[in-house]
């Protein structure tokens, strides 16, 4: 029941846009996005909840299609600091407080 | 402290040794999570506490793994008779309440079993 992320890796030039997708086989209550740089702790980006509520940083944009059990993270006008591995985590509608993370999408921004 | 603190940052254990990994969550955070992260993989859920109560331990790989949070703050993850497959980064995260709020991760403990 691990969510599937795509693509596995992306290379962009500074200023370009990217979309990272997250897909689950089960009905979801929430989707969580984190970014992790090498050797560092994952850092919170956004939570998207069933019903449309979103909590996160203003500069981050994401969507949650409850019917399709999919979420997408939109990175626009990318900066060098956006480099890292992006993880989506999902919690099922049973609300068991257990977030299952995908394998990650590695993003590398070139100057 | 300002964030989640984990110690030690690095631990090398001989196969068969017992290890104890410590997590100091953010003060006032009710929820505490332990994850295991293998190289190049996402964090895998191990166990979850709400205050001192361990509400879910379904992710613990075997009965060699044990976690506690006796006073609802500091938590310890103990691994008995370590095996090579236990080598990973162990991450701790805390949140104000459950999964509806932002979780703050510590930098993790990198365990290497030789």
Contacts between the chains, C-beta under 8 A, distances in Angstrom:
chain1	res1	chain2	res2	distance
A	2	B	42	7.7
A	30	B	99	6.5
A	30	B	100	7.4
A	32	B	99	7.3
A	32	B	103	7.6
A	34	B	105	7.7
A	40	B	107	6.5
A	41	B	4	7.6
A	41	B	91	7.1
A	41	B	105	4.0
A	41	B	106	5.9
A	41	B	107	4.8
A	41	B	108	6.6
A	42	B	43	6.9
A	42	B	91	7.3
A	42	B	93	7.9
A	42	B	105	4.8
A	43	B	105	7.5
A	44	B	102	4.4
A	44	B	103	6.4
A	44	B	104	7.2
A	47	B	99	7.9
A	47	B	100	7.2
A	47	B	101	7.8
A	47	B	102	7.1
A	49	B	100	7.2
A	55	B	101	7.5
A	55	B	102	7.1
A	87	B	42	5.0
A	87	B	43	7.1
A	89	B	42	7.8
A	89	B	43	7.9
A	91	B	99	5.3
A	96	B	56	6.6
A	97	B	31	7.1
A	97	B	48	5.7
A	97	B	50	7.7
A	97	B	55	6.8
A	97	B	56	6.8
A	97	B	98	5.0
A	97	B	99	5.1
A	98	B	45	5.4
A	98	B	48	6.5
A	98	B	56	5.9
A	98	B	58	7.5
A	98	B	59	7.6
A	98	B	99	7.8
A	99	B	33	7.7
A	99	B	45	6.7
A	99	B	99	5.7
A	99	B	103	7.8
A	100	B	45	6.3
A	101	B	35	7.8
A	101	B	42	3.7
A	101	B	43	5.0
A	101	B	44	7.2
A	101	B	45	7.9
A	102	B	42	5.4
A	103	B	40	7.9
A	103	B	41	5.8
A	103	B	42	5.2
A	104	B	40	7.9
A	104	B	41	7.4
A	104	B	42	5.1
